[in-house]
Amino acid sequence: MSEQTLLQLLQPMTYAIMAAGFCSIYLYSRELRSAKFWALSYMFGSIAFLLDFSFIVNMTHLSSWTANMFYFLASSMFVIGHFVRLKRPVPIKTITALGAGIVISMIMFRHVMPDTATRTIAMNLFNALIFMLPISALLRPNEKRPKIPLVDKVAGVVLVFFVATFFVRIGLLASGTIDQNLTDSGYVTSWMASSFRIVTTFCAIGSAVALYVMLGIDMTARLQRRTQIDSMTTLLNKHTFEIQANLLISPGRSAEGRGHSLVVCDIDNFKAINDTLGHAAGDVVIAWIGRILGNTVRTSDLAGRVGGEEFALLLRDCNEQDAAAVAEALRDVVSSHAMDIEGRKIAVTASFGVAHAHFSESFPELFDRADKQLYRAKENGRNCVCVAPQDYSRAQRQTENIVRPSEFQRPPVARAG
């Protein structure tokens, strides 16, 4: 077996191994959906290289055309995988380019470009343009990702090299230095073709390694998130909430702006809901309240589930009046929307306790003061807000005018189920 043949078989074997790796990652964690697209990408790439090898051996035009189609599919899956991982919608221009690529390739093969080298140039140009799409998505920061991770930078640079190899191949083909299969009888061009195959193979391996690292980091982040998040409500669990709150509230620690306020919430008559409708219905109520709280807080605030039916909000740069307004808005939303559980309308209410952090107190002390106000709200008939040291019970709310601050919006209603 000649050196050229070994090099030609090196690429499909490498791509097949990488496809198997991504497939195993996806089977291990189906949440990493980008691994599925990358597995398909490298699988299609391996098939395309094998068809190219078949074309070299048998000179079958059908093999050449089919190889171009699989190259097209490999590029498409590769790009889609990046956008899926970044949780961005695939751009319309990508979808248009993918559809146009199929049509153009069909026309080129049958009518416009009967010459194989010309078709290969066109397909390499198309692949180069497609591969350029995720580069900006990887290397451009945004609100959700203000700091670009190092692995994304590496993947972006590898993609730049990938695109460069496509353009180099286009230049070599257009100049006639090598033919469409990177094989030529001349010593110089043969050496150049071999070097080109080795470089492109290492680019593919480098890209795959970067993607493996990406998926590993994503998997680690997901596992870490699972240890910090309450699965039923997607709020912080009690342990994580207390850790982060203790970092913000401690004796002698100066708070920014107006200081911090704590709001604790407890679902009224929750045991009766469980006893009457069952624990599944109780879980639905907890998840519903959790969504309401999660939709209310700002990105700088903390929201957590700190007990069975008890929740807590730590509002940063917020005085007790504004915190009371937030609690009142939440109470109003919960009490004014009956839940539909198994065809039955269920009225759900909640009680709230509010306390503003003092300069000299710790978070456990702040929580204890807010919790006492919560029990006062329960004693005052439930479905009300009590603030330390003021009492915002239902009787007082009729005479006091609480102005909601503009930075806190009325929370959207989260529907059950």
TORMIDREN-332241 format. One line per field, with one value per residue (C-alpha): residue number from 0; x, y, z. Coordinates in pm, whole numbers, always signed. Layout:
N
resi: c(NUM  ...)
east: c(X  ...)
north: c(Y  ...)
up: c(Z  ...)
//
This chain:
417
resi: c(0  1  2  3  4  5  6  7  8  9  10  11  12  13  14  15  16  17  18  19  20  21  22  23  24  25  26  27  28  29  30  31  32  33  34  35  36  37  38  39  40  41  42  43  44  45  46  47  48  49  50  51  52  53  54  55  56  57  58  59  60  61  62  63  64  65  66  67  68  69  70  71  72  73  74  75  76  77  78  79  80  81  82  83  84  85  86  87  88  89  90  91  92  93  94  95  96  97  98  99  100  101  102  103  104  105  106  107  108  109  110  111  112  113  114  115  116  117  118  119  120  121  122  123  124  125  126  127  128  129  130  131  132  133  134  135  136  137  138  139  140  141  142  143  144  145  146  147  148  149  150  151  152  153  154  155  156  157  158  159  160  161  162  163  164  165  166  167  168  169  170  171  172  173  174  175  176  177  178  179  180  181  182  183  184  185  186  187  188  189  190  191  192  193  194  195  196  197  198  199  200  201  202  203  204  205  206  207  208  209  210  211  212  213  214  215  216  217  218  219  220  221  222  223  224  225  226  227  228  229  230  231  232  233  234  235  236  237  238  239  240  241  242  243  244  245  246  247  248  249  250  251  252  253  254  255  256  257  258  259  260  261  262  263  264  265  266  267  268  269  270  271  272  273  274  275  276  277  278  279  280  281  282  283  284  285  286  287  288  289  290  291  292  293  294  295  296  297  298  299  300  301  302  303  304  305  306  307  308  309  310  311  312  313  314  315  316  317  318  319  320  321  322  323  324  325  326  327  328  329  330  331  332  333  334  335  336  337  338  339  340  341  342  343  344  345  346  347  348  349  350  351  352  353  354  355  356  357  358  359  360  361  362  363  364  365  366  367  368  369  370  371  372  373  374  375  376  377  378  379  380  381  382  383  384  385  386  387  388  389  390  391  392  393  394  395  396  397  398  399  400  401  402  403  404  405  406  407  408  409  410  411  412  413  414  415  416)
east: c(+0  +149  +211  -59  -314  -232  -274  -602  -731  -598  -868  -1178  -1039  -965  -1310  -1477  -1296  -1398  -1758  -1762  -1627  -1899  -2164  -2053  -2064  -2418  -2530  -2377  -2548  -2832  -2856  -2543  -2735  -2447  -2253  -2519  -2467  -2088  -2107  -2314  -2070  -1763  -1955  -2062  -1705  -1569  -1817  -1725  -1354  -1425  -1632  -1349  -1112  -1357  -1363  -983  -977  -1277  -1321  -1698  -1867  -2151  -1896  -1761  -2107  -2216  -1892  -1969  -2314  -2167  -1909  -2200  -2390  -2077  -2026  -2393  -2405  -2079  -2213  -2554  -2379  -2201  -2520  -2701  -2423  -2425  -2807  -2852  -3102  -2946  -2933  -3168  -2869  -2732  -3055  -3067  -2705  -2760  -3062  -2891  -2585  -2784  -2950  -2627  -2439  -2706  -2698  -2318  -2285  -2531  -2520  -2304  -1979  -1915  -1546  -1469  -1199  -1436  -1705  -1448  -1347  -1712  -1776  -1463  -1573  -1917  -1769  -1536  -1829  -2036  -1749  -1710  -2057  -1984  -1650  -1813  -2055  -1762  -1536  -1792  -1895  -2257  -2474  -2507  -2138  -1948  -1619  -1525  -1397  -1047  -1173  -1410  -1120  -918  -1211  -1256  -887  -900  -1202  -1005  -732  -1000  -1132  -777  -717  -1028  -903  -551  -696  -906  -593  -393  -676  -737  -366  -340  -65  -258  -565  -905  -790  -466  -269  -25  +262  +512  +739  +682  +306  +294  +487  +258  -54  +72  +157  -185  -361  -157  -228  -603  -613  -441  -682  -972  -815  -746  -1103  -1237  -1017  -1145  -1503  -1438  -1306  -1611  -1846  -1649  -1673  -2044  -2103  -1912  -2114  -2439  -2339  -2234  -2563  -2755  -2586  -2684  -3036  -3361  -3488  -3857  -3842  -3506  -3430  -3121  -3139  -3111  -2740  -2636  -2869  -2721  -2363  -2420  -2628  -2357  -2109  -2333  -2459  -2202  -2128  -1939  -1974  -2084  -2367  -2389  -2653  -2960  -2844  -3001  -3344  -3467  -3814  -3929  -4243  -4448  -4745  -5058  -5240  -4999  -5057  -5428  -5342  -5124  -5383  -5673  -5522  -5209  -4838  -4828  -5064  -4850  -4544  -4729  -4809  -4447  -4318  -4573  -4472  -4106  -4161  -4335  -4045  -3785  -3954  -3961  -3602  -3333  -3012  -2831  -3079  -3090  -3397  -3405  -3623  -3519  -3779  -4059  -4298  -4080  -3889  -3651  -3549  -3241  -3289  -2969  -2963  -3321  -3466  -3753  -4019  -3924  -3888  -4236  -4367  -4211  -4358  -4701  -4686  -4600  -4878  -5127  -5028  -5043  -5380  -5552  -5496  -5665  -5475  -5633  -5522  -5686  -5989  -6033  -5984  -5759  -5715  -5356  -5227  -4892  -4764  -4452  -4202  -3961  -3651  -3380  -3019  -2848  -2479  -2390  -2591  -2515  -2733  -2871  -2978  -3140  -3319  -3443  -3595  -3764  -3888  -4047  -4233  -4350  -4500  -4662  -4823  -4952  -5095  -5261  -5475  -5229  -5220  -5045  -4704  -4533  -4224  -3981  -4057  -4370  -4671  -4816  -5120  -5438  -5598  -5308  -5280  -5625  -5499  -5135  -5025  -4727  -4562  -4395  -4046  -3994  -3706  -3938  -4204  -4525  -4423  -4570  -4816  -4656  -4921  -4938  -4804)
north: c(+0  +333  +636  +833  +557  +546  +923  +906  +642  +833  +1100  +875  +657  +965  +1110  +775  +756  +1112  +1040  +740  +959  +1223  +953  +798  +1140  +1197  +852  +922  +1260  +1331  +1685  +1767  +1783  +1947  +1618  +1452  +1700  +1677  +1297  +1320  +1576  +1357  +1048  +1226  +1351  +998  +874  +1164  +1081  +714  +812  +1038  +743  +530  +800  +799  +420  +371  +721  +692  +1030  +921  +873  +1224  +1384  +1184  +1275  +1644  +1594  +1428  +1707  +1949  +1752  +1728  +2105  +2170  +1943  +2091  +2447  +2357  +2183  +2507  +2712  +2447  +2452  +2832  +2819  +3055  +3015  +2900  +3216  +3240  +3300  +2962  +2783  +2967  +2880  +2513  +2485  +2679  +2456  +2144  +2302  +2454  +2127  +1938  +2193  +2207  +1832  +1786  +2104  +2401  +2247  +1907  +1939  +1761  +2008  +2303  +2131  +2063  +2430  +2533  +2285  +2397  +2759  +2669  +2477  +2768  +3011  +2776  +2724  +3099  +3133  +2995  +3179  +3512  +3338  +3177  +3482  +3761  +3836  +3911  +3979  +3611  +3546  +3871  +3685  +3437  +3106  +3002  +2680  +2882  +3100  +2789  +2640  +2968  +2978  +2615  +2700  +2989  +2740  +2510  +2790  +2876  +2518  +2538  +2857  +2714  +2409  +2635  +2827  +2511  +2367  +2689  +2729  +2368  +2290  +1981  +1807  +1769  +1463  +1617  +1358  +1440  +1252  +1532  +1502  +1859  +1848  +1501  +1629  +1932  +1716  +1486  +1782  +1931  +1609  +1588  +1953  +1919  +1597  +1766  +2060  +1816  +1645  +1982  +2091  +1766  +1798  +2153  +2029  +1744  +1996  +2218  +1930  +1833  +2187  +2202  +1867  +1980  +2303  +2108  +1873  +2168  +2342  +2032  +2045  +2412  +2421  +2289  +2058  +2128  +2508  +2576  +2822  +2795  +2515  +2595  +2516  +2730  +3016  +3030  +3022  +3308  +3507  +3474  +3625  +3931  +3965  +3959  +4177  +4493  +4435  +4752  +4701  +4895  +5163  +5117  +4790  +4446  +4318  +3964  +3841  +3499  +3337  +3039  +2883  +2901  +2579  +2371  +2058  +2076  +2084  +1774  +1591  +1679  +1656  +1451  +1526  +1553  +1851  +2000  +1971  +2157  +2441  +2461  +2471  +2742  +2963  +2904  +3025  +3340  +3420  +3339  +3571  +3855  +3886  +4079  +3911  +4063  +3917  +3571  +3345  +3008  +2735  +2707  +2458  +2229  +2513  +2804  +3039  +3331  +3633  +3840  +4176  +4373  +4753  +4752  +4915  +4772  +4984  +4861  +4503  +4528  +4648  +4348  +4110  +4274  +4239  +3871  +3815  +3981  +3769  +3443  +3514  +3656  +3357  +3028  +2718  +2449  +2111  +1801  +2004  +2164  +2535  +2575  +2908  +2942  +3216  +3288  +3484  +3702  +3833  +4117  +4244  +4491  +4401  +4597  +4681  +4470  +4152  +3825  +3649  +3395  +3690  +3863  +3543  +3497  +3848  +3794  +3452  +3605  +3848  +3554  +3391  +3722  +3721  +3370  +3481  +3783  +3559  +3459  +3603  +3919  +4085  +4176  +4396  +4443  +4663  +4769  +4544  +4541  +4333  +4345  +4601  +4843  +4799  +4954  +5280  +5287  +5362  +5150  +5279  +5008  +5114  +5127  +4877  +4601  +4499  +4317  +3952  +3768  +3494  +3150  +2901  +2568  +2270)
up: c(+0  -109  +112  -71  -11  +360  +385  +197  +441  +744  +726  +714  +995  +1209  +1148  +1227  +1563  +1651  +1549  +1783  +2063  +2024  +1994  +2324  +2493  +2368  +2483  +2826  +2864  +2624  +2761  +2558  +2231  +2044  +2075  +1859  +1576  +1600  +1592  +1273  +1132  +1172  +1058  +737  +695  +723  +460  +231  +250  +177  -126  -239  -209  -410  -679  -698  -738  -968  -1120  -1067  -1105  -877  -596  -652  -645  -338  -159  -214  -64  +246  +281  +271  +540  +757  +747  +818  +1124  +1253  +1238  +1384  +1675  +1767  +1765  +1971  +2231  +2249  +2282  +1991  +1709  +1385  +1167  +872  +648  +754  +667  +334  +260  +344  +115  -162  -129  -210  -514  -645  -603  -797  -1080  -1085  -1120  -1404  -1607  -1520  -1397  -1547  -1464  -1135  -1027  -1074  -870  -597  -593  -559  -276  -88  -120  +11  +308  +388  +399  +615  +862  +900  +1056  +1407  +1433  +1518  +1757  +1941  +1956  +2006  +2368  +2457  +2763  +2856  +2793  +2864  +2902  +2632  +2777  +2672  +2513  +2292  +2181  +2095  +1902  +1715  +1619  +1502  +1287  +1137  +1040  +899  +680  +577  +459  +240  +75  +34  -139  -361  -458  -531  -740  -930  -1011  -1128  -877  -762  -899  -730  -534  -406  -605  -881  -1035  -977  -670  -552  -588  -433  -130  -114  -134  +142  +365  +299  +400  +721  +810  +749  +952  +1246  +1214  +1238  +1540  +1706  +1646  +1790  +2100  +2154  +2119  +2364  +2617  +2555  +2625  +2934  +3071  +2989  +3160  +3470  +3481  +3453  +3734  +3950  +3876  +3982  +4322  +4364  +4220  +4362  +4088  +4152  +4133  +3957  +4239  +4458  +4712  +5082  +5113  +4816  +4912  +5263  +5134  +4890  +5139  +5406  +5161  +5128  +5487  +5766  +6072  +5978  +5606  +5430  +5181  +4859  +4814  +5034  +5184  +5149  +5244  +5300  +5208  +5332  +5197  +5311  +5130  +5345  +5443  +5238  +5448  +5365  +4992  +5030  +5239  +5010  +4661  +4720  +4716  +4337  +4355  +4631  +4407  +4130  +4372  +4490  +4132  +4044  +4337  +4249  +3892  +4017  +4251  +3986  +3736  +3990  +4107  +3928  +3816  +4115  +4368  +4522  +4519  +4689  +4831  +5195  +5319  +5208  +5120  +5233  +5002  +5049  +4840  +4918  +4746  +4700  +4722  +4848  +5162  +5367  +5195  +4850  +4977  +5127  +4790  +4618  +4877  +4841  +4462  +4498  +4752  +4520  +4219  +4415  +4576  +4268  +4037  +4118  +4008  +3793  +3925  +3778  +3678  +4020  +4089  +4392  +4570  +4690  +4919  +5080  +5379  +5374  +5626  +5544  +5725  +5630  +5712  +5988  +5964  +6268  +6204  +6032  +5779  +6034  +6252  +5955  +5857  +6214  +6214  +5877  +5987  +6298  +6074  +5864  +6173  +6264  +5919  +5986  +6320  +6157  +5939  +5664  +5310  +5428  +5454  +5781  +5789  +6074  +6260  +6064  +6009  +5658  +5743  +5538  +5772  +5738  +5361  +5331  +5486  +5373  +5019  +4918  +4602  +4398  +4283  +3909  +3913  +4034  +3786  +3867  +3833  +3536  +3619  +3589  +3491  +3665  +3479)
//
